[in-house]
Amino acid sequence: MRRLHAETDAVQLRKHQRSTNTQETKKAPSMPTLHWVGKEKVVNHHHDVPFRLLDKQYSFAANEGTPASSTDNRIIHGDNLEALKSLLPEFEGRVNCIYIDPPYNTGNDIDKKTSWTYNDSVDDPRIRRWLGNTVGKEDLSKHDKWLCMMYPRLKLLHRLLHTHGVFLCSIDDNEVHRLRLVMDEIFGATNFIAQITWDKTRKNDAKLFSSGHEYVLVYAKNLAAIQAAKTVWREEKPGAREIIDEWKRLRLVHGDDFAQIEVRLGGWFKGLGKSHPSKKLSRYRHVDKFGPWRDRDISWPGGGGPRYDVMHPTTRLPCKVPERGWIYADPKEMQRQIDLDLVVFRADHNDPPIRKAHLIPSPAELDTFIAPEAEDAQEEGLDDEDGEELSGTQVMPTYIYKQAQASVKTLRAIFEGKKVFANPKDHEVIARLIRYVTPKNAIVLDSFGGSGSTAHATLAANLDDGGTRRFILCEMMDYAETITAERVRRVMNGYGEGAKAVPGTGGGFDFYTIGPCLFDEDQNLNEEVGEAAIRDYVAYTEGIRPEHRWGTDNPVSRYALGASDTAMWLFRYERGQVTSLDMDFLGSLNLKAHLAAGNTRPEQFIVYADKCALDADFLFKHGITFKRIPRDITKF
């Protein structure tokens, strides 16, 4: 039975922050948690952060002639806690990858060589002010402060992450052990993936051990969902990219003449030096529309595989079955592989066919079903009996070595030799991680934008694999325009001169600041933000999917927000006028137009207005839920 739900609470819209769409991860009751001074004040603080609008200041697009890349990127200047809350209506559950490089809480806020001040602790005046307002006059250690600062931001980042999304966080020994416990609490310990060690430098002046490394923590929003989707992460092996580039070059010259491309590619391999990394992959000398490939055994690993007839396309006779049986347990899967042109037949049926193994596996190969027992027996990625590589891809290790000085030199080159930022992150390492864990159309978010390394990394990843990934950067400090955005502009357009010139990546972005609150101090709507912003927020709080939302020009009513298969939402709002849910309003709805478009009559109507002139029995009978718009109508 449908239950009457007539809302009269002025803060109904704000209840959404504590209920709908929160997607909190359930933790086991016995899971150990970290406690610190002030924790009880910040555990739910992300609910209390006001929704603010984002004010667009300007748009930037790269010069003509630069490569095509994503243009709908964002850089937001302002408190990242408020910025993250403002992103929820549009991006909750949509971000594919989050990479952050938060303060390491070392207390080292000044570069001793240049006296350049940067924010590596929680002593920035804005953070101190926030702690005072949020936590109060507690006696906080620097670790308490850092945890209080991080917790609500991590909660909002968790909400923004896609179900299959991945969270990456750089950190060092100062806080990594505490961060692991907090991440286990927010994301769930079962969603931990890895702790990567990033070895950046060796300190020869160390008294005991040289500690020149830091970490990247890797968590999933929902690791079980990633595993259920049979997601496999791989990166190219050294030498693979050069082969692919040569194949692309030959393809431009010879088109689909794969025989000629194979001849030319074989000559290219012969011309390589013995130590060239591509030499290990020299058996990938065959080509087709998917790229270079090599032959691979089509028999069941270890023997005892299935035996069935596979007809030769020319002789029309069954091919010889390998002694160990076929690799594919189901004849239908074998036929699917043949139809996909991933099986190559010999001259006649007297020899078994072979299967193709592409240097970079094609989508069809990634979707291949091999029985688990056969898959377990394969030594994928290892050298075969000839010492050749079986695949051009590999699993990323949890140890990365890249000297820190490389990123310093890159940033100086971008800014014409000037040191504008201390300890910038290496965009090449971040790009490697982004390529590894994201699809090519991913949304990448960094809420500690800093020098803009994550934006640079996203653009570099797109340039490398033809992706259209988007980035969103948030930066609180005043250099958001002069360093963060300026770096991105120069990377998009290109920088350097002469032999040191680096071509632009292309792309564009919009620059935002944090705008006004959606609600005033009395929890009433701030009507100064405009009707469009209010409608968007109400649609978000009601959980109306973007594809089900309507503009004011829809055929049903200018007040209609949207409709699903079972419900329709209406927001009867007029600035400066009291609105009412009454018979006249219901009679004005053009439901015939909705039905004429092939839709069914909604079972429920959710109507926002200032007053309701209909009795409870009528609402119940017709499946109408009334919700009062939170505003002070006495002033009208």
RAHULIN-V682491 format. One record per residue. RES is the residue in one letter. PHI is phi in whole degrees, -180 to 180 (none if undefined). NEAR is the number of other C-alpha atoms within 8 Angstrom. D_CENTER is the distance of its C-alpha to the mean C-alpha in Angstrom with 2 decimals. Layout:
<<RES & PHI & NEAR & D_CENTER> <RES & PHI & NEAR & D_CENTER>>
This chain:
<<M & none & 2 & 40.91> <R & -70 & 5 & 38.91> <R & -104 & 5 & 38.99> <L & -66 & 10 & 39.77> <H & -142 & 6 & 37.17> <A & -101 & 7 & 38.56> <E & -89 & 9 & 36.54> <T & -127 & 7 & 38.54> <D & -80 & 7 & 36.42> <A & -68 & 11 & 35.43> <V & -106 & 9 & 32.19> <Q & -55 & 12 & 31.03> <L & -62 & 9 & 28.01> <R & -78 & 7 & 26.95> <K & -61 & 8 & 27.26> <H & -56 & 11 & 23.88> <Q & -64 & 9 & 22.39> <R & -106 & 8 & 24.07> <S & -131 & 7 & 23.89> <T & -62 & 8 & 21.92> <N & 66 & 6 & 18.18> <T & -80 & 8 & 18.12> <Q & 46 & 5 & 16.82> <E & -73 & 6 & 18.35> <T & -77 & 7 & 18.32> <K & -80 & 5 & 21.92> <K & -109 & 8 & 23.49> <A & -65 & 5 & 26.70> <P & -57 & 4 & 29.66> <S & -91 & 4 & 30.86> <M & -68 & 6 & 27.72> <P & -66 & 4 & 28.79> <T & -127 & 7 & 27.24> <L & -94 & 7 & 27.61> <H & -119 & 5 & 29.91> <W & -150 & 7 & 30.62> <V & -67 & 8 & 32.66> <G & 97 & 11 & 30.99> <K & -60 & 10 & 28.40> <E & -62 & 6 & 29.96> <K & -82 & 9 & 29.50> <V & -114 & 13 & 25.71> <V & -57 & 9 & 24.59> <N & -113 & 9 & 24.49> <H & -65 & 10 & 24.39> <H & -62 & 13 & 20.96> <H & -71 & 7 & 22.88> <D & -89 & 7 & 25.41> <V & -66 & 9 & 23.28> <P & -69 & 9 & 24.39> <F & -75 & 10 & 22.35> <R & -122 & 13 & 22.79> <L & -84 & 12 & 22.30> <L & -100 & 11 & 20.60> <D & -95 & 8 & 23.33> <K & -76 & 9 & 22.56> <Q & -94 & 8 & 24.80> <Y & -167 & 7 & 24.43> <S & -119 & 9 & 22.53> <F & -129 & 8 & 22.50> <A & -132 & 9 & 22.51> <A & -65 & 11 & 23.27> <N & -62 & 7 & 26.80> <E & -61 & 4 & 28.02> <G & 97 & 4 & 28.09> <T & -81 & 12 & 24.76> <P & -62 & 9 & 22.29> <A & -74 & 7 & 20.19> <S & -152 & 13 & 16.59> <S & -67 & 11 & 14.24> <T & -117 & 9 & 16.35> <D & -92 & 8 & 14.65> <N & -93 & 11 & 13.00> <R & -138 & 11 & 14.04> <I & -124 & 13 & 15.83> <I & -116 & 14 & 17.25> <H & -98 & 15 & 20.42> <G & 155 & 12 & 21.34> <D & -55 & 10 & 21.02> <N & -67 & 12 & 17.41> <L & -66 & 11 & 18.52> <E & -71 & 13 & 19.78> <A & -65 & 14 & 16.95> <L & -63 & 12 & 14.38> <K & -64 & 13 & 16.98> <S & -69 & 11 & 17.43> <L & -81 & 10 & 13.84> <L & -56 & 10 & 14.23> <P & -56 & 10 & 16.38> <E & -98 & 6 & 14.04> <F & -121 & 9 & 10.50> <E & -59 & 12 & 11.37> <G & 74 & 9 & 9.62> <R & -116 & 9 & 7.31> <V & -79 & 15 & 4.09> <N & -83 & 13 & 1.87> <C & -147 & 16 & 2.59> <I & -116 & 14 & 5.74> <Y & -122 & 12 & 8.73> <I & -131 & 12 & 12.03> <D & -127 & 10 & 15.58> <P & -73 & 9 & 17.76> <P & -56 & 9 & 21.56> <Y & -84 & 10 & 23.08> <N & 62 & 13 & 26.08> <T & -82 & 8 & 28.57> <G & 84 & 6 & 30.66> <N & -90 & 8 & 30.84> <D & -97 & 9 & 30.26> <I & -131 & 8 & 32.49> <D & -74 & 11 & 32.41> <K & -64 & 6 & 36.01> <K & -78 & 4 & 36.51> <T & -118 & 5 & 35.53> <S & 62 & 7 & 35.70> <W & -79 & 9 & 32.31> <T & -87 & 7 & 30.88> <Y & -141 & 9 & 27.26> <N & -104 & 9 & 25.56> <D & -116 & 12 & 25.26> <S & -144 & 13 & 26.69> <V & -110 & 13 & 26.93> <D & -98 & 7 & 30.17> <D & -60 & 8 & 28.92> <P & -53 & 6 & 31.20> <R & -69 & 6 & 28.44> <I & -69 & 10 & 27.02> <R & -62 & 10 & 30.63> <R & -65 & 8 & 31.37> <W & -63 & 8 & 28.37> <L & -61 & 12 & 29.50> <G & -64 & 9 & 33.02> <N & -73 & 7 & 32.14> <T & -91 & 9 & 29.84> <V & -94 & 10 & 31.45> <G & 94 & 7 & 34.95> <K & -91 & 5 & 37.59> <E & -73 & 7 & 36.57> <D & -86 & 5 & 37.53> <L & -100 & 9 & 34.11> <S & -78 & 6 & 33.65> <K & -66 & 8 & 31.00> <H & -73 & 9 & 28.94> <D & -59 & 11 & 29.44> <K & -60 & 11 & 28.27> <W & -63 & 11 & 25.12> <L & -66 & 10 & 24.22> <C & -63 & 12 & 25.12> <M & -69 & 11 & 22.88> <M & -76 & 8 & 19.80> <Y & -56 & 11 & 20.18> <P & -65 & 14 & 19.55> <R & -69 & 12 & 16.57> <L & -66 & 9 & 14.96> <K & -62 & 10 & 16.02> <L & -71 & 12 & 14.29> <L & -61 & 10 & 10.96> <H & -61 & 10 & 11.46> <R & -68 & 12 & 12.21> <L & -75 & 13 & 9.22> <L & -74 & 18 & 6.89> <H & -65 & 12 & 7.00> <T & -54 & 8 & 10.00> <H & -96 & 12 & 8.63> <G & -76 & 13 & 5.62> <V & -127 & 14 & 6.60> <F & -110 & 13 & 8.17> <L & -123 & 12 & 10.17> <C & -138 & 12 & 13.23> <S & -79 & 12 & 16.16> <I & -163 & 14 & 19.52> <D & -123 & 10 & 23.12> <D & -65 & 7 & 26.16> <N & -62 & 9 & 27.00> <E & -131 & 11 & 24.46> <V & -61 & 10 & 22.58> <H & -69 & 8 & 24.87> <R & -73 & 8 & 24.51> <L & -63 & 8 & 20.73> <R & -58 & 9 & 20.65> <L & -67 & 10 & 22.87> <V & -67 & 11 & 20.93> <M & -65 & 10 & 17.64> <D & -61 & 12 & 19.74> <E & -70 & 10 & 21.07> <I & -85 & 11 & 17.92> <F & -91 & 12 & 15.59> <G & 97 & 12 & 18.63> <A & -61 & 9 & 20.23> <T & -72 & 6 & 19.64> <N & -98 & 13 & 15.86> <F & -71 & 11 & 16.56> <I & -110 & 9 & 15.73> <A & -163 & 8 & 17.20> <Q & -122 & 9 & 18.65> <I & -82 & 12 & 18.61> <T & -96 & 11 & 21.63> <W & -110 & 12 & 21.36> <D & -85 & 12 & 24.99> <K & -111 & 11 & 25.43> <T & -165 & 9 & 29.16> <R & -122 & 7 & 32.51> <K & -97 & 8 & 34.69> <N & -73 & 5 & 38.28> <D & -93 & 5 & 39.71> <A & -67 & 8 & 38.32> <K & -77 & 5 & 41.21> <L & -119 & 4 & 39.90> <F & -117 & 5 & 36.59> <S & -86 & 10 & 34.30> <S & -107 & 7 & 30.97> <G & -108 & 9 & 28.81> <H & -116 & 10 & 25.57> <E & -143 & 12 & 22.57> <Y & -129 & 13 & 19.74> <V & -127 & 12 & 16.02> <L & -81 & 14 & 15.36> <V & -123 & 13 & 12.81> <Y & -128 & 12 & 12.26> <A & -101 & 13 & 10.77> <K & -68 & 14 & 10.62> <N & -151 & 10 & 13.14> <L & -62 & 12 & 14.34> <A & -62 & 7 & 17.10> <A & -68 & 9 & 14.99> <I & -63 & 10 & 13.23> <Q & -68 & 8 & 16.80> <A & -64 & 7 & 18.30> <A & -81 & 6 & 16.22> <K & 57 & 6 & 17.82> <T & -69 & 7 & 14.68> <V & -127 & 4 & 16.00> <W & -97 & 7 & 14.38> <R & -146 & 9 & 16.75> <E & -127 & 10 & 17.35> <E & -70 & 10 & 20.37> <K & -79 & 9 & 23.60> <P & -56 & 7 & 25.67> <G & 97 & 11 & 27.68> <A & -67 & 13 & 25.56> <R & -63 & 9 & 24.12> <E & -63 & 8 & 27.73> <I & -67 & 10 & 28.87> <I & -62 & 10 & 26.18> <D & -62 & 8 & 27.03> <E & -68 & 9 & 30.71> <W & -62 & 12 & 30.20> <K & -64 & 8 & 28.47> <R & -63 & 8 & 31.36> <L & -66 & 12 & 33.95> <R & -65 & 10 & 32.37> <L & -65 & 7 & 32.82> <V & -81 & 6 & 36.45> <H & -109 & 10 & 37.43> <G & 62 & 8 & 35.22> <D & -95 & 6 & 35.49> <D & -82 & 7 & 38.48> <F & -67 & 10 & 36.82> <A & -63 & 6 & 40.20> <Q & -68 & 8 & 40.61> <I & -64 & 13 & 37.07> <E & -63 & 11 & 37.82> <V & -62 & 8 & 40.99> <R & -67 & 9 & 39.35> <L & -67 & 12 & 36.47> <G & -62 & 9 & 39.13> <G & -66 & 8 & 40.94> <W & -65 & 8 & 37.84> <F & -60 & 10 & 37.38> <K & -63 & 6 & 41.07> <G & -80 & 6 & 40.78> <L & -79 & 9 & 38.21> <G & -69 & 6 & 39.50> <K & -61 & 5 & 39.79> <S & -90 & 5 & 37.22> <H & -65 & 8 & 34.58> <P & -62 & 8 & 31.40> <S & -72 & 13 & 31.44> <K & -60 & 12 & 34.84> <K & -65 & 8 & 33.44> <L & -112 & 12 & 31.73> <S & -71 & 8 & 34.86> <R & -77 & 9 & 35.37> <Y & -85 & 11 & 32.59> <R & -103 & 11 & 35.29> <H & -89 & 9 & 35.09> <V & -140 & 12 & 32.88> <D & -150 & 8 & 31.88> <K & -65 & 5 & 29.43> <F & -88 & 7 & 26.51> <G & 122 & 11 & 27.61> <P & -65 & 15 & 29.79> <W & -144 & 14 & 30.77> <R & -128 & 12 & 33.32> <D & -76 & 8 & 35.41> <R & -142 & 8 & 34.66> <D & -57 & 6 & 36.89> <I & -105 & 11 & 36.82> <S & -100 & 12 & 38.67> <W & -71 & 14 & 37.77> <P & -61 & 10 & 37.10> <G & 86 & 6 & 40.06> <G & 90 & 9 & 42.20> <G & 81 & 7 & 43.12> <G & -81 & 12 & 40.69> <P & -68 & 10 & 41.42> <R & -130 & 7 & 44.12> <Y & -153 & 6 & 44.34> <D & -79 & 7 & 45.48> <V & -124 & 6 & 43.29> <M & -79 & 9 & 45.37> <H & -75 & 12 & 45.74> <P & -67 & 6 & 45.13> <T & -98 & 5 & 48.35> <T & -81 & 7 & 50.89> <R & 63 & 7 & 49.69> <L & -116 & 7 & 50.48> <P & -64 & 9 & 48.33> <C & -73 & 14 & 46.71> <K & -60 & 8 & 47.66> <V & -85 & 10 & 45.53> <P & -56 & 9 & 44.22> <E & -57 & 6 & 46.17> <R & -90 & 11 & 43.10> <G & 86 & 13 & 42.16> <W & -77 & 13 & 39.18> <I & -69 & 12 & 35.58> <Y & -96 & 12 & 34.61> <A & -67 & 10 & 36.14> <D & -106 & 6 & 36.18> <P & -57 & 8 & 38.16> <K & -66 & 6 & 35.82> <E & -68 & 11 & 32.90> <M & -60 & 9 & 35.26> <Q & -65 & 8 & 36.15> <R & -64 & 8 & 32.53> <Q & -65 & 11 & 32.00> <I & -65 & 10 & 35.20> <D & -64 & 7 & 34.14> <L & -83 & 8 & 30.85> <D & 63 & 7 & 33.07> <L & -107 & 10 & 31.72> <V & -124 & 11 & 35.27> <V & -114 & 10 & 38.06> <F & -86 & 10 & 41.68> <R & -77 & 9 & 44.55> <A & -61 & 4 & 47.76> <D & -147 & 10 & 49.14> <H & -81 & 13 & 48.67> <N & -75 & 6 & 50.38> <D & -126 & 8 & 47.18> <P & -65 & 12 & 43.86> <P & -69 & 10 & 41.03> <I & -120 & 12 & 38.09> <R & -111 & 11 & 34.37> <K & -83 & 11 & 32.02> <A & -127 & 11 & 29.38> <H & -77 & 14 & 27.24> <L & -56 & 13 & 26.15> <I & -113 & 10 & 22.56> <P & -51 & 9 & 22.56> <S & -74 & 8 & 22.50> <P & -55 & 6 & 20.54> <A & -66 & 8 & 23.92> <E & -68 & 8 & 24.42> <L & -65 & 7 & 21.14> <D & -93 & 6 & 22.34> <T & -71 & 8 & 25.77> <F & -100 & 6 & 27.31> <I & -119 & 9 & 29.46> <A & -52 & 8 & 31.30> <P & -53 & 6 & 29.91> <E & -67 & 6 & 33.23> <A & -77 & 11 & 33.15> <E & -63 & 8 & 29.55> <D & -64 & 7 & 30.45> <A & -79 & 8 & 33.44> <Q & -78 & 7 & 31.60> <E & -102 & 6 & 30.87> <E & -66 & 6 & 27.80> <G & 87 & 10 & 26.93> <L & -91 & 8 & 30.33> <D & -67 & 9 & 33.29> <D & -89 & 8 & 35.66> <E & -65 & 5 & 39.41> <D & -94 & 5 & 39.81> <G & 79 & 6 & 37.52> <E & -91 & 10 & 35.04> <E & -74 & 11 & 31.28> <L & -84 & 10 & 30.24> <S & -150 & 12 & 26.74> <G & -89 & 13 & 25.03> <T & -122 & 12 & 21.88> <Q & -152 & 10 & 21.57> <V & -78 & 7 & 19.70> <M & -72 & 6 & 18.39> <P & -75 & 6 & 20.82> <T & -95 & 8 & 20.26> <Y & -129 & 8 & 22.40> <I & -125 & 9 & 21.53> <Y & -116 & 7 & 24.29> <K & -156 & 10 & 23.82> <Q & -63 & 8 & 26.32> <A & -65 & 11 & 25.26> <Q & -64 & 6 & 27.79> <A & -62 & 9 & 25.84> <S & -71 & 11 & 23.21> <V & -64 & 11 & 26.17> <K & -64 & 8 & 27.95> <T & -62 & 8 & 25.04> <L & -66 & 11 & 24.70> <R & -64 & 12 & 28.49> <A & -63 & 11 & 28.66> <I & -65 & 12 & 26.29> <F & -104 & 10 & 28.53> <E & 56 & 7 & 31.81> <G & 89 & 7 & 32.69> <K & -84 & 7 & 32.11> <K & -93 & 8 & 30.43> <V & -106 & 8 & 28.36> <F & -154 & 8 & 25.95> <A & -88 & 9 & 26.59> <N & 55 & 6 & 24.41> <P & -69 & 11 & 21.50> <K & -75 & 8 & 18.69> <D & -78 & 10 & 18.88> <H & -68 & 11 & 16.44> <E & -70 & 8 & 17.39> <V & -67 & 9 & 16.41> <I & -65 & 12 & 12.96> <A & -61 & 13 & 12.67> <R & -60 & 9 & 13.98> <L & -67 & 8 & 11.43> <I & -63 & 12 & 8.46> <R & -60 & 11 & 10.65> <Y & -70 & 9 & 11.47> <V & -110 & 9 & 8.47> <T & -123 & 10 & 6.37> <P & -74 & 6 & 8.30> <K & -70 & 11 & 10.02> <N & -108 & 9 & 8.93> <A & -71 & 12 & 5.14> <I & -103 & 12 & 4.40> <V & -115 & 14 & 4.41> <L & -121 & 12 & 6.71> <D & -134 & 14 & 9.94> <S & -92 & 11 & 12.68> <F & -124 & 12 & 15.32> <G & -59 & 14 & 15.26> <G & 54 & 9 & 18.63> <S & -82 & 9 & 19.77> <G & 89 & 13 & 16.65> <S & -61 & 13 & 15.79> <T & -68 & 14 & 11.98> <A & -64 & 11 & 12.74> <H & -58 & 11 & 15.31> <A & -63 & 14 & 13.17> <T & -63 & 14 & 10.68> <L & -65 & 15 & 13.95> <A & -66 & 11 & 15.58> <A & -63 & 14 & 13.13> <N & -62 & 13 & 13.70> <L & -63 & 11 & 17.36> <D & -73 & 7 & 17.58> <D & -121 & 7 & 16.36> <G & 74 & 8 & 16.67> <G & -75 & 11 & 13.04> <T & -127 & 10 & 12.09> <R & -60 & 13 & 8.65> <R & -109 & 13 & 8.76> <F & -121 & 13 & 8.79> <I & -129 & 14 & 10.01> <L & -117 & 15 & 12.48> <C & -119 & 15 & 14.95> <E & -143 & 16 & 18.22> <M & -80 & 10 & 21.33> <M & -73 & 7 & 23.88> <D & -70 & 7 & 26.20> <Y & -84 & 7 & 24.99> <A & -56 & 13 & 21.84> <E & -88 & 9 & 23.82> <T & -79 & 8 & 26.11> <I & -117 & 11 & 23.81> <T & -59 & 14 & 20.08> <A & -70 & 12 & 20.51> <E & -65 & 9 & 23.47> <R & -60 & 12 & 21.74> <V & -62 & 11 & 19.11> <R & -60 & 10 & 22.09> <R & -68 & 11 & 23.98> <V & -66 & 13 & 21.26> <M & -67 & 14 & 20.81> <N & -88 & 13 & 24.63> <G & 102 & 11 & 25.56> <Y & -148 & 12 & 27.61> <G & 85 & 10 & 30.66> <E & -133 & 7 & 33.97> <G & 60 & 5 & 36.09> <A & -67 & 4 & 35.18> <K & -96 & 6 & 32.36> <A & -68 & 9 & 30.68> <V & -115 & 8 & 26.96> <P & -61 & 8 & 26.01> <G & -72 & 12 & 23.41> <T & -87 & 15 & 19.97> <G & 78 & 15 & 20.39> <G & 112 & 13 & 18.07> <G & -167 & 14 & 18.40> <F & -155 & 12 & 17.19> <D & -110 & 13 & 18.60> <F & -107 & 13 & 19.89> <Y & -122 & 13 & 20.22> <T & -121 & 11 & 22.23> <I & -78 & 14 & 22.41> <G & -99 & 8 & 24.91> <P & -71 & 8 & 27.33> <C & -73 & 10 & 26.92> <L & -77 & 13 & 26.94> <F & -122 & 11 & 29.66> <D & -88 & 9 & 32.74> <E & -64 & 5 & 34.38> <D & -91 & 5 & 36.25> <Q & 67 & 9 & 33.11> <N & -97 & 12 & 34.15> <L & -59 & 9 & 32.02> <N & -87 & 9 & 32.01> <E & -71 & 9 & 33.29> <E & -68 & 4 & 33.09> <V & -73 & 10 & 29.39> <G & 99 & 7 & 30.53> <E & -64 & 7 & 30.53> <A & -60 & 6 & 27.36> <A & -65 & 9 & 25.23> <I & -66 & 11 & 27.16> <R & -61 & 10 & 26.71> <D & -61 & 9 & 22.94> <Y & -67 & 9 & 22.93> <V & -63 & 9 & 25.40> <A & -61 & 11 & 23.45> <Y & -66 & 11 & 20.39> <T & -65 & 11 & 22.68> <E & -83 & 7 & 24.28> <G & 73 & 8 & 21.09> <I & -75 & 12 & 21.94> <R & -64 & 7 & 19.23> <P & -52 & 5 & 18.55> <E & -72 & 4 & 20.53> <H & -102 & 9 & 23.38> <R & -86 & 11 & 23.79> <W & -120 & 10 & 26.81> <G & -88 & 8 & 28.08> <T & -72 & 9 & 31.58> <D & -93 & 7 & 33.04> <N & -70 & 9 & 32.61> <P & -75 & 8 & 35.95> <V & -80 & 10 & 36.22> <S & -172 & 11 & 36.36> <R & -65 & 9 & 34.97> <Y & -91 & 9 & 34.12> <A & -72 & 15 & 32.02> <L & -92 & 14 & 28.32> <G & 160 & 11 & 27.47> <A & -153 & 13 & 28.33> <S & -111 & 9 & 27.12> <D & -68 & 7 & 29.43> <T & -122 & 10 & 31.17> <A & -140 & 11 & 30.83> <M & -132 & 13 & 31.26> <W & -113 & 11 & 30.39> <L & -131 & 12 & 32.67> <F & -125 & 11 & 32.59> <R & -86 & 12 & 36.13> <Y & -128 & 9 & 35.79> <E & -137 & 7 & 38.12> <R & -67 & 5 & 38.13> <G & 82 & 5 & 41.55> <Q & -132 & 7 & 42.76> <V & -79 & 9 & 42.98> <T & -110 & 10 & 41.54> <S & -137 & 11 & 42.73> <L & -88 & 16 & 41.83> <D & -143 & 9 & 45.15> <M & -64 & 7 & 46.84> <D & -61 & 6 & 46.85> <F & -67 & 9 & 43.07> <L & -61 & 8 & 42.62> <G & -69 & 6 & 45.21> <S & -83 & 7 & 43.32> <L & -74 & 8 & 40.30> <N & -92 & 9 & 40.35> <L & -70 & 8 & 39.24> <K & -61 & 6 & 41.18> <A & -65 & 9 & 38.67> <H & -66 & 13 & 35.86> <L & -71 & 10 & 37.97> <A & -66 & 7 & 39.07> <A & -82 & 6 & 35.49> <G & 93 & 6 & 35.59> <N & -91 & 8 & 34.10> <T & -92 & 8 & 35.84> <R & -69 & 8 & 37.22> <P & -59 & 11 & 34.78> <E & -78 & 7 & 35.94> <Q & -138 & 11 & 34.85> <F & -119 & 12 & 34.83> <I & -107 & 12 & 33.06> <V & -122 & 13 & 34.88> <Y & -98 & 13 & 34.38> <A & -161 & 15 & 37.54> <D & -80 & 14 & 39.72> <K & -139 & 9 & 42.48> <C & -124 & 9 & 43.30> <A & -101 & 7 & 46.77> <L & -110 & 9 & 46.46> <D & -82 & 6 & 47.66> <A & -62 & 7 & 45.74> <D & -63 & 6 & 47.53> <F & -65 & 8 & 46.53> <L & -60 & 12 & 42.86> <F & -63 & 11 & 42.96> <K & -62 & 7 & 44.83> <H & -104 & 7 & 42.44> <G & 66 & 11 & 39.14> <I & -108 & 12 & 38.39> <T & -109 & 13 & 36.37> <F & -100 & 13 & 37.23> <K & -131 & 12 & 35.05> <R & -80 & 13 & 36.53> <I & -70 & 8 & 34.78> <P & -76 & 13 & 34.65> <R & -155 & 8 & 36.89> <D & -87 & 6 & 40.44> <I & -87 & 8 & 42.59> <T & -66 & 4 & 45.82> <K & -75 & 4 & 45.39> <F & -84 & 6 & 45.69>>
